[in-house]
Amino acid sequence: MAGVNMFGQRRPLPHRFNAAQTGALIAVSLAMFCIQVDFFALNLVLPSMARGFRVGADDVQWSVSAYMLSLGSLFILGGRLGDIYGRRAALLAGIAAFGAASIGCAIAPSLPALVLFRVLQGAGAALVFPVGIAVLSNAYPDEQRAHALGLLFAIANVGTALGPFAGGGLASGPGWRWIFWSLAVLCAGAFAVAMATVSDSRDPSAERRLDVLGAALVSASVAAVSIAADRGDTWGWGNARTIGCFALAALLLAAFIARERRTAAPLVDLSLFRNLPYVLVTAMGAMSNIAYVVTVFAASLYLQRVRGLSALTAGLVFVGPSLLVALSGPLGARLGRYFRPTAVMAMAGVVAGSALFVLTFTPHGLPYVLVFSVAGLGFGLGWTFVNISTQDLVAKERAGEASGVVLTIVVTAGGIGVAAAATAISLLEHGGTPANAIDSTLRVIAGALIAAAVIVMAIRRQLVRRGLMAPLSMKQPWPPPAPS
């Protein structure tokens, strides 16, 4: 089957994959699917885990916090390990670590043991995410890369929809430990497929040595800001411990930047931040993810605390948004073939922000689900496209590094956003009802997201005028020609 270009010439469709490419896509997608299911399933089984270990809800929350701390602080290191030592080995190590840690979680005899294995799970996931994206970026030619990454995020994001059902169903049936047993089995399948199909790639210009000091500095900086965000609501945002963590994070980040400027083999090439399209897309992606995770958090509170729905019933409301998040994968890849990355990210922000604003005035029931689903499409497009488009904006050789930096910024921003939103909702509840507090918070987030889209496009326009960026024009004819 072939298409016709704007000159009437026949051209092959760009999405025919060979067996090795298909196998690599299956392996990476299955591994990332496990990571998504793991996160969204566990949030629903925390009460069951607390009862099983005979601990309080605040104590068992560490099983989530420790995982996110490990994941967020190791993204950059994970991506760069693949670039330097080989992405095939790094991907296999990440899948194996996540699978083995899942078994550890399944048999954990105590909460401290579970938290330890969750840290190891986070480390494995921090390898799988950036390295998996880099593996596919190097396995496919330029004209196929976006389509492959779109399919990857479509499959992985199905885990977002299935996670609540898996968590609620297994917790009310055989028990929460079966979540981890199931993940271990799926990881074994992903590992086997990856062994058979994934070919090696790396950055040929990179020295075969790791900037260990740089890795320690940036990981500790992200860990410090993550701890401050996670515990700030408990400690108090003006508490010395919270301020100290933020100050320590800033000092460590400054030390990391100074280190990277001096070392001959930096963990992160700081010239990456002179890539203006990359910076703008990443900034918009960070704002989009803040809005995304805050909306999920606030909607969960609204459905369960205000509407009185059970956790499993509330999970049903998330099916529509989750399915459209999955759809955003191939949609983002399609749009990326025809429009500039900043235009797609800004459009996603406007769609999500507008739908989110309307959601705060929407009655519960079917109208709520429909509007929430539209917001999910915008959020999903922002999350997916920031990962797809940034791969096109950097050299293939440094794909893992670029992906690790994006994921670190986007995920850390989301964690800070949720912590700030939780505090805002708590403060607003003192002067009104929980429903009003949640609605007010979401309206602020919606306005900020739309404003961010406008600001990014305004900055882009100025950069185009100065000749620092390409004009905002269609990359190819739109709509695409019909196949013949």
C-alpha positions as CSV (number, residue, x, y, z in Angstrom):
1,M,0.0,0.0,0.0
2,A,1.4,3.4,-0.9
3,G,0.3,7.0,-0.4
4,V,0.6,10.0,-2.7
5,N,2.6,13.1,-1.8
6,M,1.8,16.7,-2.7
7,F,3.3,16.3,-6.1
8,G,1.2,13.2,-7.0
9,Q,4.2,10.9,-6.5
10,R,3.6,7.5,-4.9
11,R,5.5,6.9,-1.6
12,P,5.6,4.0,0.8
13,L,3.6,4.3,3.9
14,P,6.0,4.9,6.8
15,H,4.7,2.4,9.3
16,R,5.7,-1.0,8.0
17,F,8.0,-2.6,10.6
18,N,10.3,-5.6,10.2
19,A,10.2,-8.5,12.7
20,A,13.1,-7.1,14.8
21,Q,11.5,-3.7,15.0
22,T,8.1,-5.2,16.0
23,G,9.7,-7.4,18.6
24,A,11.5,-4.4,20.2
25,L,8.3,-2.4,20.2
26,I,6.5,-5.3,21.9
27,A,9.2,-5.7,24.5
28,V,9.5,-2.0,25.4
29,S,5.7,-1.5,25.4
30,L,5.1,-4.5,27.7
31,A,7.7,-3.3,30.1
32,M,6.3,0.2,30.2
33,F,2.8,-1.2,30.5
34,C,3.9,-3.0,33.7
35,I,5.2,0.2,35.1
36,Q,2.0,2.1,34.4
37,V,-0.2,-0.7,35.8
38,D,2.0,-0.9,38.9
39,F,1.6,2.8,39.8
40,F,-2.1,3.2,39.1
41,A,-3.0,-0.2,40.7
42,L,-1.1,0.4,43.9
43,N,-2.9,3.6,44.8
44,L,-6.1,1.7,45.2
45,V,-4.7,-1.1,47.4
46,L,-3.0,1.1,50.1
47,P,-5.8,0.6,52.6
48,S,-5.6,-3.2,52.1
49,M,-1.8,-3.1,52.5
50,A,-2.1,-1.1,55.7
51,R,-4.4,-3.7,57.2
52,G,-2.2,-6.5,56.1
53,F,0.9,-5.0,57.8
54,R,-1.1,-3.5,60.7
55,V,0.2,0.0,60.1
56,G,-1.4,3.4,59.6
57,A,-2.3,4.9,56.2
58,D,0.6,7.5,56.5
59,D,3.1,4.7,57.1
60,V,2.1,2.6,54.0
61,Q,2.2,5.8,51.9
62,W,6.0,5.4,52.0
63,S,5.6,2.5,49.6
64,V,4.5,5.1,47.0
65,S,6.8,7.9,48.1
66,A,9.9,5.7,48.1
67,Y,9.1,4.4,44.6
68,M,8.6,7.9,43.2
69,L,11.8,9.2,44.9
70,S,13.9,6.4,43.3
71,L,12.2,6.8,39.9
72,G,12.5,10.5,39.6
73,S,16.1,10.8,40.9
74,L,17.5,8.2,38.6
75,F,16.0,9.0,35.1
76,I,19.0,11.0,33.9
77,L,21.5,8.3,35.2
78,G,19.4,5.6,33.6
79,G,19.2,7.2,30.2
80,R,22.9,8.0,30.1
81,L,23.9,4.5,31.2
82,G,22.3,3.2,28.0
83,D,24.0,5.8,25.8
84,I,27.4,4.9,27.2
85,Y,27.4,1.2,27.9
86,G,24.7,0.0,25.4
87,R,21.0,0.3,25.4
88,R,20.2,-3.4,25.0
89,A,22.0,-4.3,28.2
90,A,20.6,-1.4,30.1
91,L,17.0,-2.2,29.0
92,L,17.4,-5.9,30.0
93,A,18.9,-4.8,33.3
94,G,16.0,-2.5,33.9
95,I,13.3,-5.1,33.1
96,A,15.1,-7.7,35.2
97,A,15.4,-5.3,38.1
98,F,11.8,-4.3,38.0
99,G,10.6,-7.9,37.7
100,A,12.8,-9.2,40.5
101,A,11.8,-6.3,42.7
102,S,8.1,-7.2,41.9
103,I,8.7,-10.7,43.3
104,G,10.3,-9.1,46.4
105,C,7.3,-6.9,46.9
106,A,5.0,-10.0,46.5
107,I,6.8,-11.9,49.3
108,A,7.7,-8.9,51.5
109,P,7.2,-9.9,55.2
110,S,7.0,-6.4,56.5
111,L,6.5,-2.8,55.4
112,P,10.2,-1.8,55.6
113,A,11.0,-4.8,53.3
114,L,8.2,-3.7,50.9
115,V,9.6,-0.1,50.8
116,L,13.1,-1.4,50.0
117,F,11.8,-3.5,47.1
118,R,9.8,-0.5,45.9
119,V,13.0,1.5,45.8
120,L,14.5,-1.2,43.6
121,Q,11.4,-1.2,41.4
122,G,11.8,2.5,40.9
123,A,15.4,2.1,39.9
124,G,14.4,-0.5,37.3
125,A,11.7,1.7,36.0
126,A,14.2,4.6,35.7
127,L,16.2,2.4,33.4
128,V,13.3,1.1,31.3
129,F,11.6,4.4,30.6
130,P,14.4,6.5,29.0
131,V,16.4,3.6,27.7
132,G,13.2,2.0,26.1
133,I,12.4,5.2,24.3
134,A,16.0,5.5,23.1
135,V,16.0,1.9,21.9
136,L,13.0,2.5,19.7
137,S,14.4,5.8,18.5
138,N,17.5,4.0,17.3
139,A,15.6,1.0,15.9
140,Y,13.5,2.9,13.5
141,P,14.4,5.3,10.7
142,D,13.4,9.0,11.0
143,E,10.1,8.5,9.1
144,Q,9.0,5.6,11.3
145,R,10.2,6.8,14.7
146,A,7.2,9.0,15.7
147,H,4.7,6.3,14.7
148,A,6.6,3.6,16.7
149,L,6.8,5.9,19.8
150,G,3.1,6.7,19.4
151,L,2.2,3.0,19.5
152,L,4.5,2.6,22.5
153,F,2.7,5.2,24.5
154,A,-0.7,3.9,23.3
155,I,0.0,0.5,24.7
156,A,1.7,1.7,27.8
157,N,-1.1,4.1,28.6
158,V,-3.6,1.3,28.5
159,G,-2.0,0.4,31.8
160,T,-3.3,3.7,33.1
161,A,-6.9,2.5,32.4
162,L,-6.4,-1.1,33.6
163,G,-4.4,-0.2,36.8
164,P,-7.4,0.8,38.9
165,F,-9.3,-2.4,37.9
166,A,-6.3,-4.6,38.5
167,G,-5.7,-3.0,41.9
168,G,-9.4,-3.0,43.0
169,G,-10.1,-6.5,41.6
170,L,-7.1,-8.2,43.1
171,A,-7.3,-6.4,46.4
172,S,-10.9,-7.5,46.9
173,G,-10.1,-11.0,45.6
174,P,-6.9,-13.0,46.0
175,G,-5.1,-10.0,47.6
176,W,-2.8,-7.1,46.7
177,R,0.3,-9.3,46.5
178,W,-1.0,-10.8,43.3
179,I,-0.5,-7.4,41.6
180,F,3.2,-7.9,42.0
181,W,3.1,-11.6,41.0
182,S,1.3,-10.6,37.8
183,L,3.8,-7.9,37.0
184,A,6.7,-10.4,37.5
185,V,5.2,-12.7,34.9
186,L,4.7,-9.9,32.4
187,C,8.2,-8.7,33.0
188,A,9.5,-12.2,32.3
189,G,7.7,-12.1,28.9
190,A,9.1,-8.6,28.1
191,F,12.6,-9.8,29.0
192,A,12.4,-12.8,26.8
193,V,11.2,-10.8,23.8
194,A,13.8,-8.2,24.4
195,M,16.5,-10.8,24.5
196,A,15.4,-12.2,21.1
197,T,14.8,-9.0,19.2
198,V,16.4,-5.8,20.6
199,S,19.7,-4.9,18.9
200,D,22.4,-2.9,20.7
201,S,22.9,0.9,20.1
202,R,24.9,3.5,22.0
203,D,26.5,6.9,21.7
204,P,29.7,6.2,19.7
205,S,31.2,9.6,20.7
206,A,30.8,8.9,24.4
207,E,33.8,7.9,26.5
208,R,33.2,4.5,28.2
209,R,33.2,6.0,31.7
210,L,30.4,7.5,33.7
211,D,30.5,10.8,35.5
212,V,29.8,9.3,38.9
213,L,30.1,12.6,40.8
214,G,27.7,14.3,38.4
215,A,25.2,11.4,38.7
216,A,25.4,11.6,42.5
217,L,24.9,15.4,42.5
218,V,21.9,15.5,40.2
219,S,20.2,12.4,41.7
220,A,20.6,13.9,45.2
221,S,19.3,17.2,44.0
222,V,16.1,15.6,42.6
223,A,15.8,13.4,45.7
224,A,15.9,16.5,48.0
225,V,13.3,18.4,46.1
226,S,11.1,15.3,45.9
227,I,11.3,14.8,49.7
228,A,10.4,18.4,50.2
229,A,7.4,18.2,47.9
230,D,6.3,14.9,49.4
231,R,6.6,15.9,53.1
232,G,6.0,19.6,52.8
233,D,2.3,19.3,53.6
234,T,3.1,17.2,56.7
235,W,6.1,19.2,57.9
236,G,4.7,22.6,56.8
237,W,5.9,24.6,53.9
238,G,7.6,27.1,56.2
239,N,9.2,24.4,58.3
240,A,13.0,24.4,58.5
241,R,13.2,20.8,57.2
242,T,11.1,21.7,54.1
243,I,13.1,24.9,53.4
244,G,16.3,23.0,54.1
245,C,15.5,20.3,51.5
246,F,14.7,22.9,48.9
247,A,17.9,24.8,49.7
248,L,20.0,21.7,49.5
249,A,18.4,20.8,46.2
250,A,19.4,24.2,44.8
251,L,22.9,23.9,46.0
252,L,23.4,20.4,44.7
253,L,21.9,21.5,41.3
254,A,24.4,24.4,41.2
255,A,27.2,22.0,42.0
256,F,26.1,19.6,39.3
257,I,26.0,22.4,36.6
258,A,29.5,23.5,37.7
259,R,30.7,19.9,37.5
260,E,29.2,19.3,34.0
261,R,30.9,22.5,32.7
262,R,34.4,21.2,33.8
263,T,34.4,17.5,33.2
264,A,35.5,16.0,29.9
265,A,32.8,13.4,29.9
266,P,29.6,15.1,31.3
267,L,26.5,13.1,32.3
268,V,24.5,15.8,30.6
269,D,25.8,17.9,27.8
270,L,24.6,21.4,28.9
271,S,24.4,22.5,25.2
272,L,21.1,20.5,25.2
273,F,19.6,23.6,26.9
274,R,20.7,25.8,24.1
275,N,18.4,23.7,21.8
276,L,15.5,26.2,22.0
277,P,12.7,23.9,20.5
278,Y,13.7,21.2,23.0
279,V,13.6,23.7,25.9
280,L,10.2,25.1,24.9
281,V,8.6,21.7,24.4
282,T,10.0,20.4,27.7
283,A,8.7,23.5,29.6
284,M,5.2,23.0,28.1
285,G,5.4,19.3,28.9
286,A,6.3,20.1,32.5
287,M,3.3,22.4,32.9
288,S,1.0,19.9,31.2
289,N,2.1,17.1,33.5
290,I,1.6,19.3,36.6
291,A,-2.0,19.9,35.4
292,Y,-2.4,16.2,34.6
293,V,-1.4,14.8,37.9
294,V,-3.2,17.5,39.9
295,T,-6.4,16.8,38.0
296,V,-6.1,13.1,38.7
297,F,-5.5,13.8,42.4
298,A,-8.3,16.4,42.7
299,A,-10.8,14.3,40.7
300,S,-10.1,11.3,42.9
301,L,-10.8,13.4,46.0
302,Y,-14.0,14.8,44.4
303,L,-15.4,11.5,43.4
304,Q,-14.7,9.7,46.7
305,R,-15.0,12.4,49.3
306,V,-17.6,14.7,47.7
307,R,-19.7,12.2,45.7
308,G,-19.1,9.3,48.1
309,L,-18.0,6.8,45.4
310,S,-16.0,3.7,46.3
311,A,-12.4,3.5,45.0
312,L,-13.4,0.9,42.4
313,T,-16.4,2.9,41.2
314,A,-14.3,6.1,41.0
315,G,-11.9,4.0,38.9
316,L,-14.7,3.5,36.4
317,V,-15.0,7.2,35.9
318,F,-11.3,7.3,34.9
319,V,-11.9,4.8,32.1
320,G,-12.9,7.4,29.5
321,P,-10.0,9.8,30.2
322,S,-7.6,6.9,30.3
323,L,-8.7,5.5,27.0
324,L,-8.3,8.9,25.4
325,V,-4.9,9.2,27.0
326,A,-4.0,5.9,25.2
327,L,-5.4,7.2,21.9
328,S,-3.2,10.3,22.2
329,G,-0.1,8.1,21.4
330,P,-0.9,7.5,17.8
331,L,-2.6,10.8,17.5
332,G,0.5,12.6,18.7
333,A,2.7,10.7,16.3
334,R,0.3,11.7,13.4
335,L,0.2,15.3,14.3
336,G,4.0,15.4,14.7
337,R,4.4,14.5,11.0
338,Y,2.6,17.7,10.0
339,F,3.0,20.4,12.7
340,R,5.8,21.9,14.7
341,P,6.3,20.4,18.2
342,T,5.6,23.6,20.0
343,A,2.3,24.1,18.1
344,V,1.1,20.6,19.1
345,M,2.1,21.0,22.7
346,A,0.4,24.4,22.9
347,M,-2.8,23.0,21.3
348,A,-2.8,20.1,23.8
349,G,-2.5,22.6,26.6
350,V,-5.4,24.7,25.3
351,V,-7.6,21.6,24.8
352,A,-6.8,20.2,28.3
353,G,-7.1,23.6,30.1
354,S,-10.4,24.5,28.4
355,A,-11.9,21.1,29.2
356,L,-10.7,21.3,32.8
357,F,-12.2,24.7,33.3
358,V,-15.6,23.4,31.9
359,L,-15.3,20.3,34.1
360,T,-15.5,22.5,37.3
361,F,-19.0,23.6,36.2
362,T,-20.1,20.2,35.0
363,P,-22.6,18.1,37.0
364,H,-21.7,14.5,37.8
365,G,-22.8,11.6,35.7
366,L,-22.3,11.2,32.0
367,P,-21.6,14.9,31.3
368,Y,-18.8,14.8,33.8
369,V,-17.2,11.7,32.2
370,L,-17.4,13.2,28.7
371,V,-15.8,16.5,29.6
372,F,-13.2,14.6,31.8
373,S,-12.4,12.5,28.7
374,V,-11.7,15.5,26.5
375,A,-9.4,16.8,29.2
376,G,-7.7,13.4,29.2
377,L,-7.1,13.6,25.5
378,G,-5.3,17.0,26.0
379,F,-3.3,15.7,29.0
380,G,-2.4,12.5,27.2
381,L,-1.3,14.4,24.1
382,G,1.0,16.6,26.3
383,W,2.5,13.7,28.1
384,T,3.0,11.6,25.0
385,F,4.2,14.2,22.6
386,V,6.8,15.7,24.9
387,N,8.5,12.3,24.9
388,I,8.0,11.7,21.2
389,S,9.0,15.2,19.8
390,T,12.1,15.7,22.0
391,Q,13.5,12.5,20.4
392,D,13.3,14.3,17.0
393,L,14.9,17.4,18.3
394,V,18.2,15.8,19.4
395,A,20.8,13.5,17.8
396,K,20.0,9.8,18.0
397,E,23.2,9.1,19.8
398,R,22.1,11.1,22.8
399,A,18.5,9.8,22.8
400,G,18.7,8.3,26.3
401,E,20.3,11.4,27.8
402,A,17.6,13.6,26.3
403,S,14.8,11.3,27.4
404,G,16.2,11.1,30.9
405,V,16.4,14.9,31.2
406,V,12.8,15.4,29.9
407,L,11.4,12.7,32.2
408,T,13.2,14.1,35.3
409,I,11.9,17.6,34.7
410,V,8.4,16.5,33.8
411,V,7.9,14.0,36.6
412,T,9.5,16.1,39.3
413,A,7.4,19.1,38.3
414,G,4.3,16.9,38.6
415,G,5.3,15.8,42.1
416,I,5.7,19.4,43.2
417,G,2.4,20.3,41.6
418,V,0.5,17.6,43.5
419,A,2.0,18.6,46.8
420,A,1.2,22.3,46.3
421,A,-2.4,21.4,45.1
422,A,-3.0,19.2,48.2
423,T,-2.0,22.1,50.4
424,A,-4.1,24.6,48.5
425,I,-7.2,22.3,48.7
426,S,-6.6,21.8,52.4
427,L,-6.4,25.5,53.1
428,L,-9.4,26.3,50.9
429,E,-11.5,23.7,52.7
430,H,-11.2,25.8,55.9
431,G,-13.2,28.6,54.3
432,G,-15.7,26.6,52.3
433,T,-16.7,23.1,51.2
434,P,-14.4,20.4,49.8
435,A,-16.2,20.7,46.4
436,N,-15.5,24.5,46.2
437,A,-11.9,24.0,47.2
438,I,-11.3,21.4,44.5
439,D,-13.1,23.4,41.9
440,S,-11.1,26.6,42.7
441,T,-7.8,24.7,42.5
442,L,-8.7,23.1,39.2
443,R,-9.7,26.5,37.7
444,V,-6.3,28.0,38.7
445,I,-4.6,25.0,37.1
446,A,-6.7,25.3,33.9
447,G,-5.9,29.0,33.7
448,A,-2.2,28.4,34.2
449,L,-2.1,25.7,31.6
450,I,-3.7,27.9,28.9
451,A,-1.5,30.8,29.9
452,A,1.6,28.6,29.6
453,A,0.5,27.6,26.0
454,V,0.1,31.3,25.1
455,I,3.4,32.3,26.6
456,V,5.3,29.4,24.9
457,M,3.9,30.4,21.5
458,A,4.7,34.1,22.2
459,I,8.3,33.2,23.0
460,R,8.5,31.1,19.9
461,R,7.2,33.9,17.8
462,Q,9.9,36.2,19.1
463,L,12.6,33.6,18.5
464,V,11.4,33.2,14.9
465,R,11.6,36.9,14.3
466,R,15.2,36.9,15.5
467,G,16.0,34.0,13.2
468,L,16.7,31.6,16.1
469,M,13.9,29.1,15.2
470,A,12.2,27.9,12.1
471,P,8.9,29.6,11.1
472,L,5.7,28.0,12.5
473,S,4.5,26.3,9.4
474,M,3.1,22.9,8.5
475,K,5.9,20.4,8.0
476,Q,3.8,18.5,5.4
477,P,0.4,19.0,3.6
478,W,-2.6,18.7,5.9
479,P,-4.9,16.8,5.8
480,P,-2.8,14.0,4.6
481,P,-3.6,12.6,1.1
482,A,-5.9,9.6,1.0
483,P,-4.1,6.3,0.3
484,S,-4.4,4.8,-3.1
